Amino acid sequence: MSDEFEEPDEALARNMRRIKTEGLDAATEAALGLLKDPKAPAQAKSATINAMYRAAGLFARPDDEGEIPLHEMTAAQIDRAIRKNETLLRGAVKGRDPEGDVFG
């Protein structure tokens, strides 16, 4: 899959595309299969339901529906947005999913 002359950012972009397409399809099928399995543990089903609802946006708070344009933010809102983005960036550097994982 990898070309020895491929740049790291190209490899990352290629794999992110696969994760967002093939991976998303596979994860959805696996999650639905688990939810339909009568022998699956309740805890696994609960975590899967949580992840599916979160992915569908059903856990979004009403105030999360739209971001306030930067020019309309107060200083406190800008400060919160900066801190949130710094936290997300630190997590991404450590390989963490900003949305959390199915079991987290």
PyMOL commands that set and color helices and strands:
alter all, ss='L'
color gray80, all
select helices_A, chain A and resi 8-36+42-55+62-64+70-72+75-93
alter helices_A, ss='H'
color red, helices_A
deselect
rebuild
show_as cartoon
